[in-house]
Amino acid sequence: MEVIIKRTPAEGCRLAARLAATLIHRKPNAVLGLSAGKTPLPLYAELIRLHREEGLDFRQVTTFNLDEYLGLGPNDPRSYHFHMRETLFKHINIPASQIHIPDGLTRDVPRACKEYDEAILAAGGIDLQILGIGRDGHIGFNEPTSSLSSHTRIKTLTQETIHANNRSFPSHNEMPLHVITMGVGTIREAGCCILLAFGEAKARAVSKMVEGPITALVPASILQLHPHAIAIFDKAASRRLSLTPYYQHAYKNKPSWQRYE
């Protein structure tokens, strides 16, 4: 896992956007795995800027989102369908037919999950997966103790995740208890994973993910085994890491052909 520490979340997200744009320029029909939530919003804002000001073209790009709440339809303002449409998709030139988000209204959850994984395979697999991390170390909605070989499936949210994510809901009791999420195994199959984590509240999870043991109790720790995982943190999120000087030294002294900026 490559660890990159930036001064601010904005700097980290600009770097992640640059990596995504480089992929799209090299492979116009790239397949992107996307994450909803607050963390990647500056990344999406930068991709929109690159599209509007520098002509970044999404016409051949295909996207797959990590997850969706069960019980919420695509026009529900609390759904990830709605969130992604408002924060990214309606601002770029990606065809709607190439956007994939789990169906929160499906009546056959196992079948919908199977078909989602099949759609990823049919698209050629995910080239670049954008990830955040929960305070308990989850990725997607793969809560602690999730199988490290799991694929897309239903998950029951922990009370901690419900508390962290209920800002979009009028009350705690209205937050869905269940989601459809890509599994840890699905995420591992991506060609490259970029994980973003910002703020002191994520510092404990970041430390366990990067420097702790690989364990289902911290699902994000599986990225230690990924051949091309890039973890981008701000200083606050990295404050518990014990090898920060080495990570900074390694990034500063990358060979010219490996540099991102």
MIKOLFI-653478 format. One line per field, with one value per atom (N, C-alpha, C): x, y, z; residue number from 1. Coordinates in nm, 3 decimals, padded with zeros to 5 digits, m for minus. Layout:
residues N
u X|...
v Y|...
w Z|...
num NUM|...
//
This chain:
residues 261
u 00.084|00.000|00.088|00.060|00.133|00.058|00.127|00.067|00.115|00.020|00.050|m00.017|00.059|00.006|00.011|m00.105|m00.117|m00.154|m00.132|m00.162|m00.310|m00.391|m00.535|m00.615|m00.743|m00.829|m00.839|m00.842|m00.853|m00.734|m00.614|m00.495|m00.503|m00.548|m00.560|m00.660|m00.774|m00.876|m00.833|m00.757|m00.706|m00.612|m00.529|m00.439|m00.520|m00.621|m00.703|m00.773|m00.823|m00.888|m00.789|m00.665|m00.563|m00.533|m00.531|m00.506|m00.622|m00.745|m00.860|m00.858|m00.826|m00.821|m00.712|m00.598|m00.489|m00.534|m00.607|m00.660|m00.755|m00.847|m00.945|m00.879|m00.775|m00.703|m00.634|m00.580|m00.510|m00.607|m00.719|m00.821|m00.958|m01.004|m01.130|m01.250|m01.246|m01.359|m01.331|m01.264|m01.230|m01.356|m01.341|m01.449|m01.410|m01.491|m01.463|m01.557|m01.504|m01.584|m01.591|m01.712|m01.729|m01.789|m01.762|m01.811|m01.895|m02.007|m02.089|m02.038|m02.112|m02.071|m01.998|m01.954|m01.894|m01.748|m01.672|m01.528|m01.489|m01.550|m01.503|m01.562|m01.643|m01.707|m01.607|m01.496|m01.400|m01.336|m01.321|m01.271|m01.368|m01.498|m01.596|m01.603|m01.588|m01.586|m01.469|m01.356|m01.239|m01.259|m01.320|m01.350|m01.445|m01.543|m01.635|m01.558|m01.467|m01.386|m01.301|m01.241|m01.157|m01.241|m01.365|m01.454|m01.489|m01.526|m01.573|m01.460|m01.347|m01.240|m01.130|m01.113|m01.003|m01.050|m01.181|m01.235|m01.225|m01.215|m01.212|m01.342|m01.330|m01.444|m01.489|m01.616|m01.671|m01.766|m01.769|m01.869|m01.855|m01.733|m01.714|m01.692|m01.691|m01.664|m01.786|m01.762|m01.866|m01.838|m01.943|m01.925|m02.010|m01.956|m02.028|m02.012|m02.123|m02.114|m02.105|m02.044|m02.022|m02.150|m02.250|m02.359|m02.482|m02.591|m02.717|m02.800|m02.879|m02.969|m03.087|m03.119|m03.239|m03.363|m03.459|m03.583|m03.590|m03.480|m03.479|m03.469|m03.557|m03.556|m03.462|m03.437|m03.339|m03.375|m03.501|m03.542|m03.559|m03.530|m03.535|m03.410|m03.425|m03.308|m03.208|m03.249|m03.159|m03.082|m03.116|m03.052|m02.918|m02.834|m02.706|m02.723|m02.830|m02.862|m02.875|m02.958|m02.983|m02.855|m02.783|m02.660|m02.559|m02.538|m02.439|m02.484|m02.612|m02.663|m02.641|m02.667|m02.655|m02.510|m02.423|m02.285|m02.188|m02.228|m02.134|m02.202|m02.292|m02.333|m02.401|m02.484|m02.554|m02.463|m02.339|m02.244|m02.140|m02.142|m02.045|m02.121|m02.049|m02.115|m02.113|m02.148|m02.155|m02.297|m02.314|m02.448|m02.511|m02.638|m02.707|m02.698|m02.693|m02.689|m02.558|m02.458|m02.327|m02.305|m02.409|m02.404|m02.474|m02.406|m02.463|m02.457|m02.570|m02.581|m02.675|m02.645|m02.735|m02.879|m02.973|m03.116|m03.170|m03.197|m03.248|m03.391|m03.464|m03.603|m03.624|m03.516|m03.530|m03.614|m03.693|m03.771|m03.699|m03.588|m03.510|m03.364|m03.329|m03.196|m03.085|m03.091|m02.981|m02.959|m03.068|m03.055|m02.995|m03.041|m02.987|m02.838|m02.795|m02.653|m02.572|m02.622|m02.553|m02.541|m02.650|m02.648|m02.554|m02.539|m02.448|m02.304|m02.265|m02.131|m02.111|m02.213|m02.203|m02.187|m02.253|m02.240|m02.098|m02.038|m01.899|m01.807|m01.826|m01.744|m01.765|m01.892|m01.922|m01.858|m01.840|m01.777|m01.625|m01.572|m01.427|m01.360|m01.440|m01.384|m01.359|m01.348|m01.325|m01.176|m01.146|m01.007|m00.959|m01.044|m01.006|m01.123|m01.101|m01.205|m01.173|m01.265|m01.252|m01.318|m01.250|m01.298|m01.284|m01.373|m01.353|m01.335|m01.327|m01.315|m01.400|m01.472|m01.550|m01.461|m01.513|m01.435|m01.401|m01.479|m01.450|m01.371|m01.326|m01.243|m01.320|m01.450|m01.523|m01.497|m01.508|m01.503|m01.629|m01.684|m01.820|m01.905|m01.998|m02.070|m02.033|m01.908|m01.858|m01.818|m01.912|m01.891|m01.789|m01.734|m01.641|m01.696|m01.610|m01.634|m01.686|m01.695|m01.733|m01.630|m01.677|m01.586|m01.493|m01.366|m01.268|m01.269|m01.352|m01.368|m01.509|m01.586|m01.728|m01.746|m01.862|m01.902|m02.031|m02.087|m02.202|m02.314|m02.367|m02.466|m02.536|m02.634|m02.702|m02.619|m02.616|m02.550|m02.640|m02.633|m02.700|m02.601|m02.640|m02.550|m02.532|m02.413|m02.389|m02.450|m02.469|m02.521|m02.426|m02.296|m02.199|m02.214|m02.232|m02.249|m02.381|m02.486|m02.616|m02.603|m02.535|m02.517|m02.435|m02.331|m02.243|m02.312|m02.408|m02.467|m02.609|m02.662|m02.804|m02.832|m02.731|m02.753|m02.850|m02.865|m02.954|m03.098|m03.123|m03.255|m03.315|m03.447|m03.511|m03.492|m03.485|m03.465|m03.384|m03.326|m03.245|m03.327|m03.455|m03.539|m03.573|m03.553|m03.585|m03.467|m03.351|m03.233|m03.249|m03.230|m03.239|m03.138|m03.178|m03.090|m03.008|m03.052|m02.990|m02.946|m02.843|m02.788|m02.751|m02.736|m02.665|m02.527|m02.424|m02.288|m02.201|m02.110|m02.004|m01.932|m01.887|m01.814|m01.667|m01.599|m01.454|m01.384|m01.429|m01.370|m01.392|m01.511|m01.539|m01.442|m01.422|m01.330|m01.187|m01.147|m01.010|m00.981|m01.084|m01.065|m01.043|m01.059|m01.033|m00.885|m00.856|m00.717|m00.636|m00.698|m00.633|m00.738|m00.700|m00.788|m00.726|m00.803|m00.761|m00.851|m00.794|m00.871|m00.839|m00.944|m00.930|m00.976|m00.899|m00.939|m00.886|m00.976|m00.939|m00.997|m00.922|m00.970|m00.926|m00.914|m00.865|m00.958|m01.087|m01.181|m01.149|m01.076|m01.041|m00.903|m00.831|m00.692|m00.676|m00.763|m00.753|m00.775|m00.878|m00.905|m00.791|m00.737|m00.625|m00.505|m00.474|m00.360|m00.379|m00.498|m00.524|m00.521|m00.573|m00.575|m00.435|m00.350|m00.218|m00.116|m00.114|m00.005|m00.049|m00.177|m00.224|m00.230|m00.274|m00.287|m00.400|m00.393|m00.504|m00.610|m00.727|m00.830|m00.968|m01.065|m01.203|m01.262|m01.199|m01.247|m01.219|m01.123|m01.092|m01.091|m01.207|m01.212|m01.117|m01.093|m01.003|m00.860|m00.825|m00.687|m00.654|m00.755|m00.730|m00.653|m00.658|m00.585|m00.435|m00.387|m00.245|m00.203|m00.297|m00.267|m00.290|m00.346|m00.378|m00.249|m00.230|m00.106|m00.094|m00.205|m00.199|m00.301|m00.274|m00.360|m00.288|m00.357|m00.303|m00.391|m00.332|m00.405|m00.363|m00.458|m00.431|m00.496|m00.414|m00.461|m00.420|m00.490|m00.438|m00.359|m00.297|m00.211|m00.289|m00.413|m00.492|m00.523|m00.560|m00.595|m00.473|m00.355|m00.232|m00.159|m00.214|m00.136|m00.100|m00.172|m00.141|m00.047|m00.010|00.080|00.221|00.287|00.421|00.531|00.502|00.607|00.589|00.524|00.499|00.625|00.738|00.857|00.900|00.884|00.921|00.824|00.694|00.597|00.625|00.655|00.684|00.814|00.914|01.042|01.024|00.949|00.930|00.856|00.754|00.678|00.762|00.839|00.923|01.029|01.075|01.188|01.147|01.024|00.981|01.062|01.096|01.159|01.069|01.128|01.051|00.939|00.961|00.860|00.744|00.760|00.652|00.574|00.616|00.556|00.417|00.331|00.196|00.187|00.283|00.276|00.417
v m00.120|00.000|00.125|00.214|00.340|00.443|00.506|00.606|00.744|00.833|00.970|01.064|01.153|01.246|01.388|01.448|01.585|01.679|01.807|01.903|01.913|01.909|01.933|01.831|01.812|01.725|01.771|01.902|01.952|01.907|01.912|01.868|01.718|01.642|01.498|01.464|01.533|01.506|01.550|01.658|01.700|01.595|01.536|01.431|01.310|01.269|01.156|01.183|01.305|01.342|01.337|01.380|01.376|01.232|01.142|01.002|00.944|00.979|00.933|00.990|01.118|01.182|01.121|01.090|01.027|00.893|00.816|00.688|00.708|00.804|00.827|00.872|00.956|00.998|00.878|00.788|00.672|00.565|00.553|00.451|00.518|00.574|00.650|00.570|00.438|00.356|00.293|00.366|00.317|00.288|00.194|00.160|00.211|00.301|00.362|00.308|00.273|00.242|00.366|00.408|00.534|00.514|00.611|00.610|00.734|00.717|00.832|00.887|00.979|01.034|01.165|01.217|01.350|01.351|01.247|01.249|01.278|01.211|01.234|01.355|01.436|01.549|01.644|01.681|01.767|01.698|01.567|01.492|01.507|01.489|01.501|01.644|01.741|01.881|01.906|01.844|01.862|01.790|01.674|01.607|01.690|01.753|01.841|01.958|02.016|02.127|02.082|01.964|01.913|01.890|01.846|01.826|01.959|02.056|02.184|02.269|02.269|02.362|02.298|02.166|02.101|01.988|01.973|01.878|01.732|01.701|01.561|01.495|01.389|01.331|01.201|01.197|01.081|01.000|01.027|00.964|00.812|00.761|00.616|00.552|00.634|00.584|00.510|00.404|00.330|00.341|00.357|00.368|00.266|00.223|00.137|00.195|00.226|00.275|00.160|00.188|00.086|00.032|00.118|00.076|00.164|00.116|00.191|00.140|00.228|00.191|00.111|00.002|m00.073|00.005|00.013|00.083|00.223|00.271|00.406|00.398|00.472|00.476|00.582|00.583|00.675|00.823|00.855|00.995|01.041|00.952|00.990|01.073|01.194|01.280|01.219|01.116|01.053|00.936|00.900|00.786|00.824|00.725|00.750|00.773|00.718|00.752|00.905|00.962|01.106|01.184|01.142|01.209|01.213|01.100|01.095|01.176|01.175|01.253|01.402|01.447|01.588|01.635|01.548|01.591|01.562|01.476|01.442|01.422|01.327|01.279|01.384|01.471|01.568|01.682|01.682|01.788|01.743|01.616|01.564|01.495|01.456|01.402|01.249|01.187|01.041|00.996|00.902|00.852|00.781|00.801|00.739|00.587|00.530|00.384|00.325|00.410|00.361|00.385|00.429|00.453|00.338|00.277|00.165|00.192|00.178|00.190|00.080|00.010|m00.097|m00.048|m00.137|m00.104|m00.117|m00.004|m00.005|m00.051|m00.062|m00.103|m00.245|m00.317|m00.453|m00.540|m00.629|m00.725|m00.859|m00.872|m00.996|m00.958|m00.939|m00.889|m00.982|m01.112|m01.200|m01.193|m01.191|m01.185|m01.050|m00.941|m00.810|m00.802|m00.860|m00.859|m00.940|m01.057|m01.142|m01.071|m01.006|m00.937|m00.816|m00.754|m00.640|m00.685|m00.793|m00.846|m00.892|m00.950|m00.993|m00.874|m00.763|m00.642|m00.586|m00.592|m00.547|m00.633|m00.763|m00.853|m00.828|m00.807|m00.783|m00.654|m00.558|m00.430|m00.442|m00.557|m00.577|m00.559|m00.542|m00.520|m00.373|m00.339|m00.199|m00.166|m00.061|m00.018|00.060|00.147|00.234|00.246|00.206|00.212|00.320|00.414|00.518|00.470|00.487|00.438|00.545|00.540|00.608|00.502|00.542|00.447|00.495|00.404|00.438|00.445|00.502|00.515|00.378|00.277|00.142|00.060|00.125|00.056|m00.009|00.020|m00.043|00.028|m00.046|00.009|m00.034|00.053|00.032|00.027|m00.065|m00.090|m00.228|m00.265|m00.391|m00.367|m00.393|m00.366|m00.464|m00.433|m00.525|m00.667|m00.762|m00.908|m00.948|m00.855|m00.894|m00.990|m01.084|m01.176|m01.099|m01.132|m01.064|m01.115|m01.216|m01.264|m01.240|m01.159|m01.139|m01.062|m01.085|m01.008|m00.933|m00.868|m00.780|m00.855|m00.792|m00.860|m00.759|m00.807|m00.726|m00.726|m00.610|m00.601|m00.523|m00.560|m00.486|m00.387|m00.262|m00.157|m00.164|m00.131|m00.121|00.008|00.014|00.135|00.253|00.226|00.334|00.393|00.307|00.356|00.431|00.380|00.448|00.587|00.597|00.727|00.822|00.769|00.854|00.902|00.823|00.853|00.909|00.931|00.967|01.115|01.194|01.337|01.367|01.272|01.293|01.256|01.204|01.154|01.237|01.260|01.344|01.294|01.162|01.107|00.979|00.941|00.819|00.698|00.695|00.580|00.566|00.671|00.665|00.620|00.605|00.559|00.410|00.370|00.228|00.145|00.024|m00.068|m00.155|m00.161|m00.254|m00.181|m00.235|m00.179|m00.294|m00.260|m00.347|m00.285|m00.366|m00.315|m00.410|m00.355|m00.439|m00.505|m00.627|m00.695|m00.660|m00.704|m00.681|m00.748|m00.867|m00.937|m00.862|m00.805|m00.725|m00.607|m00.541|m00.426|m00.470|m00.582|m00.632|m00.660|m00.690|m00.725|m00.605|m00.484|m00.363|m00.354|m00.298|m00.285|m00.195|m00.088|00.006|00.056|00.070|00.126|00.254|00.360|00.484|00.507|00.507|00.529|00.668|00.744|00.879|00.881|00.946|00.963|01.095|01.175|01.308|01.335|01.407|01.448|01.355|01.413|01.338|01.223|01.235|01.128|00.997|01.005|00.884|00.830|00.898|00.863|00.721|00.683|00.549|00.441|00.457|00.359|00.354|00.470|00.476|00.399|00.419|00.349|00.199|00.152|00.009|m00.047|00.030|m00.016|m00.033|00.066|00.069|m00.014|m00.002|m00.060|m00.172|m00.201|m00.310|m00.441|m00.545|m00.675|m00.675|m00.763|m00.783|m00.864|m00.804|m00.868|m00.827|m00.919|m00.886|m00.783|m00.762|m00.658|m00.519|m00.508|m00.383|m00.416|m00.421|m00.467|m00.393|m00.264|m00.188|m00.239|m00.313|m00.365|m00.461|m00.515|m00.607|m00.537|m00.404|m00.332|m00.348|m00.394|m00.425|m00.533|m00.617|m00.724|m00.684|m00.565|m00.525|m00.483|m00.527|m00.493|m00.347|m00.273|m00.132|m00.052|m00.036|00.043|00.171|00.283|00.415|00.475|00.506|00.566|00.711|00.803|00.946|01.004|01.062|01.118|01.263|01.338|01.467|01.445|01.550|01.535|01.488|01.535|01.497|01.348|01.294|01.152|01.062|01.115|01.033|01.045|01.117|01.152|01.032|00.920|00.802|00.705|00.732|00.643|00.653|00.541|00.542|00.563|00.538|00.545|00.664|00.769|00.886|00.941|00.957|01.008|00.922|00.791|00.704|00.722|00.730|00.747|00.877|00.982|01.110|01.104|01.039|01.023|00.943|00.834|00.748|00.823|00.902|00.974|01.084|01.153|01.262|01.211|01.090|01.038|00.929|00.931|00.835|00.858|00.753|00.771|00.855|00.927|01.019|00.947|00.825|00.753|00.702|00.711|00.670|00.788|00.909|01.025|01.054|01.105|01.147|01.296|01.370|01.517|01.574
w 00.000|00.000|00.000|m00.093|m00.099|m00.015|00.078|00.165|00.123|00.097|00.055|00.155|00.213|00.313|00.258|00.245|00.195|00.311|00.290|00.397|00.425|00.320|00.335|00.256|00.292|00.211|00.066|00.043|m00.094|m00.178|m00.120|m00.194|m00.223|m00.125|m00.145|m00.253|m00.255|m00.355|m00.494|m00.503|m00.634|m00.691|m00.605|m00.652|m00.699|m00.623|m00.663|m00.796|m00.815|m00.940|m01.056|m01.031|m01.134|m01.176|m01.080|m01.111|m01.193|m01.157|m01.234|m01.376|m01.388|m01.520|m01.607|m01.547|m01.622|m01.678|m01.596|m01.642|m01.759|m01.749|m01.854|m01.983|m01.972|m02.093|m02.159|m02.077|m02.129|m02.179|m02.112|m02.144|m02.141|m02.254|m02.254|m02.208|m02.222|m02.177|m02.041|m01.956|m01.822|m01.741|m01.648|m01.555|m01.417|m01.363|m01.234|m01.128|m01.014|m00.896|m00.810|m00.774|m00.705|m00.566|m00.481|m00.343|m00.321|m00.252|m00.214|m00.081|m00.023|00.105|00.090|00.202|00.208|00.162|00.194|00.171|00.026|m00.075|m00.212|m00.282|m00.214|m00.282|m00.349|m00.282|m00.352|m00.473|m00.468|m00.584|m00.701|m00.673|m00.781|m00.834|m00.745|m00.790|m00.885|m00.856|m00.943|m01.076|m01.076|m01.203|m01.288|m01.224|m01.297|m01.357|m01.279|m01.331|m01.450|m01.437|m01.546|m01.671|m01.654|m01.769|m01.833|m01.752|m01.806|m01.862|m01.796|m01.833|m01.916|m01.905|m01.976|m02.067|m02.080|m02.177|m02.139|m02.012|m01.970|m02.014|m02.092|m02.162|m02.094|m02.053|m01.984|m02.073|m02.202|m02.288|m02.295|m02.278|m02.285|m02.147|m02.045|m01.909|m01.855|m01.780|m01.709|m01.560|m01.480|m01.335|m01.261|m01.147|m01.055|m00.914|m00.850|m00.713|m00.615|m00.501|m00.400|m00.339|m00.315|m00.229|m00.244|m00.182|m00.178|m00.061|m00.002|00.105|00.050|00.118|00.081|00.124|00.033|00.062|00.004|m00.052|m00.110|m00.262|m00.330|m00.475|m00.529|m00.659|m00.717|m00.707|m00.687|m00.676|m00.532|m00.439|m00.297|m00.266|m00.215|m00.188|m00.091|m00.017|00.078|00.017|m00.106|m00.171|m00.232|m00.252|m00.317|m00.467|m00.526|m00.664|m00.677|m00.592|m00.597|m00.567|m00.464|m00.423|m00.537|m00.603|m00.711|m00.831|m00.859|m00.971|m00.947|m00.825|m00.795|m00.782|m00.732|m00.704|m00.817|m00.913|m01.021|m01.155|m01.165|m01.296|m01.383|m01.324|m01.408|m01.455|m01.405|m01.441|m01.542|m01.582|m01.679|m01.792|m01.896|m02.015|m02.019|m01.907|m01.903|m01.936|m02.029|m02.061|m01.941|m01.921|m01.807|m01.811|m01.933|m01.947|m01.895|m01.873|m01.827|m01.677|m01.609|m01.465|m01.394|m01.299|m01.225|m01.075|m01.009|m00.863|m00.817|m00.709|m00.664|m00.650|m00.679|m00.677|m00.535|m00.473|m00.337|m00.325|m00.437|m00.434|m00.486|m00.509|m00.562|m00.469|m00.529|m00.452|m00.440|m00.509|m00.505|m00.481|m00.355|m00.321|m00.368|m00.341|m00.387|m00.538|m00.613|m00.759|m00.802|m00.742|m00.778|m00.748|m00.638|m00.602|m00.702|m00.738|m00.835|m00.969|m01.011|m01.139|m01.136|m01.020|m01.011|m01.032|m00.967|m00.988|m01.132|m01.191|m01.330|m01.424|m01.393|m01.475|m01.467|m01.348|m01.334|m01.420|m01.416|m01.497|m01.646|m01.686|m01.827|m01.878|m01.788|m01.825|m01.832|m01.794|m01.796|m01.662|m01.556|m01.423|m01.397|m01.271|m01.232|m01.243|m01.317|m01.333|m01.210|m01.159|m01.047|m00.951|m00.827|m00.725|m00.623|m00.607|m00.505|m00.377|m00.264|m00.136|m00.029|00.069|00.196|00.302|00.425|00.536|00.652|00.715|00.833|00.956|01.061|01.184|01.244|01.208|01.257|01.155|01.048|00.949|00.836|00.822|00.712|00.580|00.472|00.335|00.263|00.176|00.132|00.258|00.262|00.388|00.442|00.421|00.476|00.621|00.710|00.851|00.911|01.029|01.094|01.104|01.079|01.069|00.932|00.836|00.701|00.643|00.564|00.497|00.404|00.411|00.327|00.183|00.155|00.018|m00.034|00.036|00.003|m00.127|m00.190|m00.307|m00.275|m00.375|m00.352|m00.281|m00.176|m00.093|m00.003|00.074|00.174|00.302|00.370|00.500|00.596|00.723|00.829|00.887|00.898|00.945|01.097|01.142|01.286|01.340|01.470|01.532|01.509|01.509|01.486|01.346|01.246|01.109|01.095|01.156|01.151|01.212|01.325|01.390|01.301|01.236|01.154|01.027|00.976|00.846|00.853|00.972|00.981|00.962|00.926|00.907|00.792|00.698|00.584|00.615|00.736|00.769|00.882|00.879|00.981|01.122|01.138|01.271|01.262|01.374|01.381|01.338|01.373|01.344|01.197|01.117|00.975|00.889|00.950|00.877|00.845|00.718|00.685|00.764|00.798|00.870|00.775|00.648|00.554|00.427|00.365|00.242|00.149|00.021|m00.072|m00.092|m00.076|m00.089|m00.168|m00.248|m00.301|m00.184|m00.203|m00.098|m00.096|00.007|00.016|m00.101|m00.137|m00.251|m00.381|m00.399|m00.518|m00.527|m00.415|m00.410|m00.441|m00.385|m00.406|m00.553|m00.631|m00.770|m00.861|m00.809|m00.888|m00.923|m01.040|m01.082|m00.991|m00.944|m00.852|m00.754|m00.629|m00.527|m00.471|m00.468|m00.403|m00.283|m00.164|m00.043|00.012|00.039|00.093|00.238|00.325|00.465|00.516|00.572|00.617|00.755|00.836|00.966|01.078|01.197|01.313|01.350|01.320|01.356|01.284|01.173|01.098|01.134|01.223|01.250|01.305|01.395|01.454|01.349|01.265|01.160|01.059|01.025|00.931|00.985|01.113|01.172|01.168|01.202|01.200|01.059|00.963|00.825|00.768|00.792|00.729|00.806|00.938|01.016|01.111|01.114|01.198|01.122|01.187|01.120|01.020|00.922|00.830|00.902|00.917|00.997|00.950|00.961|00.926|01.021|01.137|01.228|01.173|01.081|01.012|00.863|00.798|00.660|00.565|00.590|00.503|00.507|00.611|00.621|00.509|00.440|00.329|00.218|00.213|00.108|00.122|00.237|00.250|00.150|00.107|00.013|m00.132|m00.153|m00.291|m00.363|m00.487|m00.560|m00.599|m00.598|m00.638|m00.557|m00.429|m00.341|m00.304|m00.317|m00.285|m00.177|m00.062|00.049|00.062|00.050|00.054|00.178|00.266|00.392|00.405|00.490|00.532|00.662|00.712|00.829|00.951|00.965|01.081|01.081|00.966|00.958|00.976|00.948|00.954|01.087|01.182|01.301|01.388|01.378|01.459|01.388|01.266|01.195|01.253|01.271|01.331|01.229|01.101|00.999|00.904|00.953|00.868|00.802|00.872|00.805|00.685|00.698|00.585|00.469|00.497|00.389|00.313|00.387|00.323|00.243|00.299|00.229|00.100|00.108|m00.010|m00.121|m00.083|m00.185|m00.249|m00.168|m00.219|m00.313|m00.292|m00.369|m00.469|m00.512|m00.616|m00.744|m00.817|m00.949|m01.039|m01.129|m01.214|m01.289|m01.331|m01.407|m01.321|m01.188|m01.098|m01.042|m01.068|m01.005|m01.059|m00.969|m01.006|m01.028|m00.974|m00.983|m00.980
num 1|1|1|2|2|2|3|3|3|4|4|4|5|5|5|6|6|6|7|7|7|8|8|8|9|9|9|10|10|10|11|11|11|12|12|12|13|13|13|14|14|14|15|15|15|16|16|16|17|17|17|18|18|18|19|19|19|20|20|20|21|21|21|22|22|22|23|23|23|24|24|24|25|25|25|26|26|26|27|27|27|28|28|28|29|29|29|30|30|30|31|31|31|32|32|32|33|33|33|34|34|34|35|35|35|36|36|36|37|37|37|38|38|38|39|39|39|40|40|40|41|41|41|42|42|42|43|43|43|44|44|44|45|45|45|46|46|46|47|47|47|48|48|48|49|49|49|50|50|50|51|51|51|52|52|52|53|53|53|54|54|54|55|55|55|56|56|56|57|57|57|58|58|58|59|59|59|60|60|60|61|61|61|62|62|62|63|63|63|64|64|64|65|65|65|66|66|66|67|67|67|68|68|68|69|69|69|70|70|70|71|71|71|72|72|72|73|73|73|74|74|74|75|75|75|76|76|76|77|77|77|78|78|78|79|79|79|80|80|80|81|81|81|82|82|82|83|83|83|84|84|84|85|85|85|86|86|86|87|87|87|88|88|88|89|89|89|90|90|90|91|91|91|92|92|92|93|93|93|94|94|94|95|95|95|96|96|96|97|97|97|98|98|98|99|99|99|100|100|100|101|101|101|102|102|102|103|103|103|104|104|104|105|105|105|106|106|106|107|107|107|108|108|108|109|109|109|110|110|110|111|111|111|112|112|112|113|113|113|114|114|114|115|115|115|116|116|116|117|117|117|118|118|118|119|119|119|120|120|120|121|121|121|122|122|122|123|123|123|124|124|124|125|125|125|126|126|126|127|127|127|128|128|128|129|129|129|130|130|130|131|131|131|132|132|132|133|133|133|134|134|134|135|135|135|136|136|136|137|137|137|138|138|138|139|139|139|140|140|140|141|141|141|142|142|142|143|143|143|144|144|144|145|145|145|146|146|146|147|147|147|148|148|148|149|149|149|150|150|150|151|151|151|152|152|152|153|153|153|154|154|154|155|155|155|156|156|156|157|157|157|158|158|158|159|159|159|160|160|160|161|161|161|162|162|162|163|163|163|164|164|164|165|165|165|166|166|166|167|167|167|168|168|168|169|169|169|170|170|170|171|171|171|172|172|172|173|173|173|174|174|174|175|175|175|176|176|176|177|177|177|178|178|178|179|179|179|180|180|180|181|181|181|182|182|182|183|183|183|184|184|184|185|185|185|186|186|186|187|187|187|188|188|188|189|189|189|190|190|190|191|191|191|192|192|192|193|193|193|194|194|194|195|195|195|196|196|196|197|197|197|198|198|198|199|199|199|200|200|200|201|201|201|202|202|202|203|203|203|204|204|204|205|205|205|206|206|206|207|207|207|208|208|208|209|209|209|210|210|210|211|211|211|212|212|212|213|213|213|214|214|214|215|215|215|216|216|216|217|217|217|218|218|218|219|219|219|220|220|220|221|221|221|222|222|222|223|223|223|224|224|224|225|225|225|226|226|226|227|227|227|228|228|228|229|229|229|230|230|230|231|231|231|232|232|232|233|233|233|234|234|234|235|235|235|236|236|236|237|237|237|238|238|238|239|239|239|240|240|240|241|241|241|242|242|242|243|243|243|244|244|244|245|245|245|246|246|246|247|247|247|248|248|248|249|249|249|250|250|250|251|251|251|252|252|252|253|253|253|254|254|254|255|255|255|256|256|256|257|257|257|258|258|258|259|259|259|260|260|260|261|261|261
//
